[in-house]
């Protein structure tokens, strides 16, 4: 079915989505030679390592551990932390992402053509980390549109309208093709952008869209062009958050404990909190309520994070961790978050921490996919 030179890889971040994707791919495509890997910073939560062990034992795969090239593979973060003179990473200077995630991954894949499977869900509107290496192509099995922005741009380019029309005539039944003609013929513009055109074409048929794009990519230098066939072309499933939790529970792998909601009391009212995603226990993308969660649920890790602030650098730009855990400040943070939850529910949206944080801050895509 496929050219053996193309490697299929799937990164396990320790979060729910990538773990569920590993289970999903192993279940649907057991014959596909997928390589599973994780980039270990040495600063993950214990639940992250447990999830990886559960995956290996439950679905019978090996998750390759990738480390930054340092003398101490168990503590690469501290190596680079010393190298950068105690300067802590931030949203504007993500040296941890570059050194501990991206560089080990790109060294691992080398120059071989690679298809990377990414656990962005069908209810998310983001691309995640896309490698700049020309030999790497991302596929999103949980989404309605499995293709990356790069692939879609090539397929729907205005100078490709003739080929697009010719292929759709082959793959769509006559009644649907008649509806597709106007969509295909309408050039991309400010008024009719790529996102809208993709939506209109997908509404006519997901499988048909996939097959057309696959055929169009055969003339490119992308890894997908080297495959004789691709089983995901016929998959029309769209998976959302509820599906992810179901897959984890039904497989026996389980949901990492830090996703479980924990109740708290503030000003006589009930709130809930939990960690929103995987990543280093001191990740600077954490919101204040997550720092409070870490302090109350895993104080040992919290105080380790606080140790890094001794050189004058802080994880939060406007507040040191020792200030954040002042009892009055904790009450304030909990009350503010409870207000956000309440407002979200009034707007008929989810009041869960993970949804509120997703709306506020995407976080580091290289770490949280």
Steps between C-alpha positions, in 0.01 A plus 500: 500500500781744568858595430707369792731804484227715653495490881180544701553662841273601787618711792373421851497816711353334806171677437163348425478580128830350385443192718151450357636544149755224559222266616277605209766446233608166645138384504401613150828447316690219676700429186640852478859514626465800729793610716394645836729744676506744789737791565594471867598825672555330834249741652171329418238413757505142630161443335658569161752221540228268630284570194788404272555175693127426476505555125792266452345222705137534386540540124833320465715776354839644584519874561852615412638749751673794334735723696685820430867425422653568842723298730215457750206364302283482814530874563528687168297799619749582774791466257356769271379705795863527618620558143263799470622647829185428701272667244160329516302426183192709425238539229736744325814287547407131478849355514356195678278425200784539253767313693300232681222424250563616144872430465482143642202426274665635187822314581297180545332521159804622310445554128271202436150584370272504803125517558431625851160425655371778725220480757322827428131424555199571283376762748825700492596778261878488485778334307742407780873477443594466133861416429685731263698204366389426141504125561230516772126511434228516766172309489208560741293179527246638751392794283252525218786641294801274554731716287732778613473860385795448269335210316163671468664815363667295227183309417266800482732747335321703232731368229393147594127546427509297178663196665272532803193497279625202298561290812170589664320390185667161548436458873157659555168357378339711228243676721765610750750591230247745356494672840879494521560673166421851624699449822805382308474771236477784751856631549635570846469863601446720803126430477538128432796381703663160525326406824156550347589314182632203700182493708279501190695220336513288816124537535466324165705204622793449733633187327469663159689809620777279643538299180513814286765661720701176507502485119598867472791452741653227283674767294664658805809412704300442817536163680137411418594505128721195555213283625310274260196513729397653830236332722393821674346628177180305569468588867212744558503498881527831684610465861442760773596527867238255627627239253854543628406424860288205384790349304737534796258343746376218276855402402606462861777756455304740716481878531797674669402595853576868448200530265259395774296791641557582866248710697596802708314750719535875476276762662242231574481393134614182328754503222702232319851495364741263328800513274408577143767310307832319517841662507774582749369552852633857496378592151476878466181460295313393812234742616494617861231250599722218374789623713262491797400147400867397492566658840204327662511164321874452449686737734834324453497584128380854574792572732741355246358748247540780755870416538562611141392855588791552740719669237252781446316343205132408539259260329232772496599845380312689769501267801743274681379158610564583866258793459244288318462258792416768752166374649317821408635482144393135462145593602503783247620272217239236581223760517603652167506161333163406645360819348643396161339158533165653591509745207594222260201294608270802468619534141404133454862401459693246699611625839785251516847629570641343188252683275553835669877469471481386139305815422753721678831349396583230248822419678800337346383290208820298490446383857127455522404307189 
